[in-house]
Amino acid sequence: MRVTISDVAREAGVSASTVSRVIHDNPRISTETKVRVRDAMEQLHYVPNALARGLARSSTGNLGLILPNSSDNLFMNPFFIEAMRGIGVEAQSRGYNIMFSFSNNEEEEVGFIRNYIHSRWVDGIILLASRENDRCMAYLQDRGFPFVVVGRPEDAGSALWVDNDNFHAVYNATNLLIDRGSRCPAFAGGPEAFSVTRDRLNGFRQALRIRGLRDDDGMVGFGADFSEAEGSRTMERILSAGTPDAVVTTDDHIAFGVLEALENAGAGTVAVVGFNNTLRGRYQRPTLSSVDVNPAALGAGAAGLLIDHVRGVGEPVDHRIVDTVLIERETTAPERFPPSAER
């Protein structure tokens, strides 16, 4: 079986990104760490990818961007537009261009990454999503190719990444709903395979446990994607198990579908919290309370972290956290909660 960069990282007791830096002789890595990694490479008979080393010595001035969305839905979600804006502004200010590809599934994404690497088009790759058992990350790690991911990886020490503190963002939003009087909140999420969905669900469930509320699986649902249609279908499934008194969602588009399903079920006054603070949420009726995740800052942070890594400059950090803030509007107004609720 071929030895991978992840095997070397495990043997040396460091992250895969540190192994990559040692391969590229990054001056920020200590001599002690370099010796330990090179000893592990020798013991495992690991041969670094020649193409990745060549790219480190000769910059293309390009970064690849992989978008986990189809061409039909890509520009319907403002999160991706704003993240791309942040990536573009940061990359341009640092003398880099962006090449992007969008796809319907991981197999297509891996194919695009393979083409980027073998055609020598890019110096590094930005992934705009982190999944469970992520095939894109595994492919890039096995080849020792520079990349960064927007979203916390399963093994947070194995890659460069930028994210919000999604656990605490939902934990705080759920606690606010409970403080207002909610005793049976629901959670409407996107695909469960995405780390962002899992982290936000964990924050929701932790808030229920700490406040002594029942964690009912019937009040938790997941959609096939982050669309309005899936939000509506997810809410309909939750309503078949009972009517919640508040709903936390993982995306504004899911929240729009949730509001529609609640209205159709005669429960249009149930409190709802969205995510991403989209423009539509500010002007629709009722206006949507939403967690602003600052996607432009996420994109800029990802581009900056990757460029620093490729160039071997800046502090040797492997992740950045971007702050969030809950913007309250009509869907969490006091009249949506019992008059006797705790204040």
C-alpha positions in Angstrom: 0.0 0.0 0.0 1.3 3.4 -1.0 2.4 5.6 2.0 0.6 9.0 2.2 1.4 12.3 3.8 -1.2 11.5 6.4 0.8 8.3 7.4 3.9 10.4 7.8 2.0 13.0 9.9 0.7 10.2 12.2 4.2 8.7 12.6 5.8 12.0 13.4 3.0 13.2 15.7 2.3 16.4 13.7 -0.4 17.6 11.3 -0.4 16.8 7.5 0.0 20.6 6.9 3.2 20.6 8.9 4.5 17.6 6.9 3.7 19.6 3.8 5.6 22.6 5.1 8.6 20.4 5.9 8.6 19.0 2.4 8.7 22.5 1.0 11.4 23.5 3.6 9.3 26.2 5.1 11.7 28.4 7.3 8.9 28.8 9.9 9.1 25.1 10.9 11.6 24.4 13.7 14.7 22.3 13.0 13.5 19.7 15.6 10.2 19.3 13.9 11.9 19.0 10.5 14.2 16.3 11.8 11.2 14.3 13.3 9.2 14.5 10.1 12.1 13.6 7.9 12.9 10.6 10.1 9.3 9.5 9.8 9.5 9.9 6.0 12.6 7.8 5.9 11.2 5.1 8.2 8.0 4.8 6.0 9.9 5.1 2.7 7.7 8.1 1.8 8.6 9.9 -1.5 7.1 13.4 -1.7 5.0 14.3 -4.7 7.4 15.9 -7.2 4.7 18.1 -8.8 3.8 19.7 -5.5 7.4 20.5 -4.8 7.8 21.9 -8.2 4.8 24.2 -7.8 6.1 25.4 -4.5 9.3 26.6 -6.2 7.6 28.1 -9.3 4.4 30.0 -8.6 1.5 30.0 -11.2 -0.1 33.0 -9.5 -3.4 31.1 -9.5 -5.6 29.5 -6.8 -8.3 26.9 -7.5 -11.7 27.3 -5.9 -14.1 24.3 -5.6 -17.7 25.2 -5.1 -20.0 22.5 -3.7 -23.1 23.5 -5.7 -24.6 23.0 -9.1 -24.5 25.8 -11.7 -28.3 26.2 -11.2 -28.1 26.8 -7.5 -24.7 28.4 -7.2 -25.7 32.1 -7.4 -29.0 31.6 -5.6 -27.1 31.3 -2.3 -25.6 34.7 -1.2 -23.2 32.9 1.1 -21.2 31.6 -1.8 -21.3 34.9 -3.6 -20.0 36.8 -0.5 -17.4 34.2 0.2 -16.2 34.4 -3.4 -16.1 38.2 -3.1 -13.8 37.9 0.0 -11.6 35.4 -1.7 -11.3 37.5 -4.8 -10.5 40.7 -3.0 -7.8 39.1 -0.8 -6.3 37.1 -3.6 -6.1 40.1 -6.0 -4.5 42.2 -3.3 -1.8 39.5 -2.9 -1.2 39.2 -6.7 -3.2 36.0 -7.2 -6.0 35.1 -9.7 -8.9 32.7 -8.9 -10.0 29.8 -11.1 -13.3 28.2 -9.9 -15.3 25.1 -10.6 -18.7 24.1 -9.4 -20.1 20.6 -9.1 -23.0 18.4 -8.1 -21.1 15.8 -6.1 -17.7 14.9 -4.5 -16.7 12.7 -7.4 -16.9 15.7 -9.8 -15.0 17.8 -7.3 -12.1 15.3 -7.0 -12.0 15.3 -10.8 -11.6 19.1 -11.0 -8.9 19.0 -8.3 -7.1 16.3 -10.2 -7.2 18.4 -13.4 -5.9 21.5 -11.5 -3.0 19.6 -10.1 -1.9 17.7 -13.1 -2.3 20.6 -15.5 -0.1 22.7 -13.1 -2.7 25.5 -13.2 -2.8 26.5 -9.6 -0.5 26.9 -6.5 -3.2 25.8 -4.0 -6.9 25.0 -3.7 -9.7 26.5 -1.6 -12.6 24.1 -0.7 -15.8 25.9 0.3 -17.2 23.0 2.4 -16.0 20.4 4.8 -17.8 17.0 4.9 -17.6 13.8 6.8 -15.0 11.5 5.3 -14.2 14.3 2.8 -12.8 12.8 -0.4 -11.5 16.1 -1.7 -9.4 16.6 1.5 -8.2 13.1 1.4 -7.1 13.4 -2.2 -5.2 16.6 -1.6 -3.6 15.3 1.6 -2.4 12.2 0.0 -0.6 14.2 -2.7 0.8 16.8 -0.3 -0.9 19.6 -2.3 -1.5 22.9 -0.5 -5.2 23.6 0.3 -7.5 25.3 2.7 -11.1 24.5 3.6 -13.9 26.9 4.7 -15.4 24.8 7.5 -13.9 22.8 10.4 -12.5 19.5 9.2 -13.1 16.3 11.2 -9.5 16.2 12.2 -8.9 19.9 12.8 -5.2 19.5 13.0 -4.8 17.9 9.6 -5.5 20.9 7.3 -5.6 24.7 7.0 -9.2 25.9 7.7 -11.3 28.9 8.4 -14.7 28.8 10.1 -17.1 30.4 12.5 -17.7 29.0 16.0 -20.8 27.3 14.7 -21.4 25.3 17.9 -21.6 28.5 20.1 -23.5 30.5 17.5 -26.4 28.0 17.6 -26.0 27.4 21.3 -26.4 31.1 22.0 -29.4 31.5 19.5 -31.2 28.5 21.1 -30.6 29.9 24.6 -32.1 33.2 23.5 -35.3 31.4 22.3 -35.5 29.5 25.6 -35.0 32.7 27.6 -37.9 34.2 25.6 -40.2 31.3 26.6 -39.6 28.4 24.1 -40.0 25.0 25.6 -40.2 22.9 22.5 -37.7 24.2 19.9 -36.9 22.4 16.6 -33.8 22.2 14.4 -34.0 22.3 10.6 -30.6 21.6 9.1 -28.9 21.1 5.8 -27.2 17.9 4.8 -26.0 16.0 7.9 -22.7 15.0 6.2 -21.5 18.7 6.3 -19.5 19.6 9.4 -21.3 23.0 9.6 -24.7 21.1 10.1 -23.3 18.8 12.7 -21.6 21.5 14.7 -24.7 23.6 14.7 -26.9 20.6 15.7 -24.5 19.9 18.6 -24.8 23.5 19.8 -28.6 23.2 19.7 -28.7 19.9 21.6 -26.2 21.2 24.2 -28.4 24.2 24.9 -31.4 21.9 25.5 -29.5 19.6 27.8 -28.2 22.5 29.9 -31.6 24.1 30.2 -33.3 20.8 31.1 -35.4 20.5 28.0 -36.3 17.3 26.2 -34.1 16.5 23.2 -36.7 15.0 20.8 -35.4 13.4 17.6 -38.8 14.2 16.0 -38.0 17.9 16.4 -34.8 17.5 14.4 -34.7 17.3 10.6 -32.2 17.5 7.7 -32.6 18.5 4.1 -30.8 17.2 1.0 -29.3 20.6 0.4 -29.6 24.2 1.7 -32.5 25.3 -0.5 -35.9 26.8 0.3 -37.7 23.7 -1.1 -35.7 21.4 1.2 -36.4 23.7 4.2 -40.1 23.4 3.5 -40.0 19.6 3.2 -37.9 19.3 6.4 -40.3 21.4 8.3 -43.3 19.4 7.1 -41.6 16.2 8.4 -41.0 17.9 11.8 -44.6 19.0 11.9 -45.8 15.4 11.3 -44.2 14.7 14.7 -45.6 17.7 16.5 -45.7 21.5 16.5 -42.6 23.3 17.9 -42.8 26.7 19.5 -39.5 27.9 17.8 -37.2 26.7 15.0 -33.4 27.1 14.6 -32.2 26.6 11.0 -28.8 26.4 9.5 -29.4 28.7 6.5 -31.7 31.5 5.6 -33.0 29.7 2.5 -33.9 26.7 4.7 -35.6 29.3 7.1 -37.6 30.7 4.2 -39.0 27.2 3.4 -39.6 26.6 7.2 -41.7 29.8 7.3 -43.7 28.8 4.3 -44.4 25.3 5.8 -45.4 26.9 9.2 -47.7 29.3 7.5 -49.4 26.5 5.5 -49.9 24.6 8.7 -51.5 27.5 10.5 -48.5 28.0 12.7 -47.2 31.2 11.2 -46.3 32.9 14.5 -43.7 30.3 15.5 -40.3 32.0 16.1 -37.6 31.2 13.5 -33.9 31.9 13.4 -31.9 31.7 10.1 -28.2 31.7 9.2 -26.2 34.0 6.9 -28.2 37.2 7.2 -29.2 37.4 3.5 -30.6 40.5 1.9 -34.0 38.9 1.3 -34.3 38.1 5.0 -34.1 41.8 5.8 -37.0 42.8 3.6 -39.4 39.9 3.4 -42.5 39.8 5.7 -42.0 38.8 8.4 -38.4 40.0 8.4 -36.0 37.1 9.4 -33.8 37.0 12.5 -30.5 35.6 11.3 -27.0 34.8 12.4 -24.5 36.9 10.4 -21.5 34.7 9.7 -19.5 37.3 7.7 -18.9 35.1 4.6 -16.7 37.7 3.0 -14.3 37.5 6.0 -14.4 33.7 5.8 -13.4 33.8 2.2 -10.7 36.4 2.7 -9.3 34.5 5.7 -9.2 31.3 3.7 -7.4 32.9 0.7 -4.9 34.7 3.0 -4.1 31.6 5.0 -3.5 29.6 1.9 -1.3 32.3 0.3 0.8 32.6 3.4 1.3 28.9 3.5 2.2 28.6 -0.2 4.7 31.5 0.1 6.0 30.4 3.5 5.3 33.8 5.2 3.4 35.0 8.2 2.8 33.2 11.4 2.6 29.4 11.2 -1.1 29.1 12.1 -3.4 26.4 10.7 -6.8 28.0 11.3 -8.8 31.2 11.8 -12.2 31.8 13.5 -14.5 34.5 12.2 -17.0 36.0 14.7 -20.8 35.8 14.3 -23.6 38.0 15.5 -27.4 37.3 15.8 -29.4 40.0 14.1 -32.9 40.1 15.6 -35.9 41.0 13.5 -39.6 40.1 13.4 -39.4 36.3 13.5 -38.1 36.5 17.1 -40.2 39.4 18.3 -41.6 39.2 21.8 -45.2 38.7 20.6 -44.1 35.3 19.2 -43.6 34.0 22.7 -45.9 33.5 25.7 -46.7 36.7 27.7 -45.6 35.0 30.9 -42.2 33.9 29.4 -39.0 34.5 31.3 -37.4 37.9 30.4 
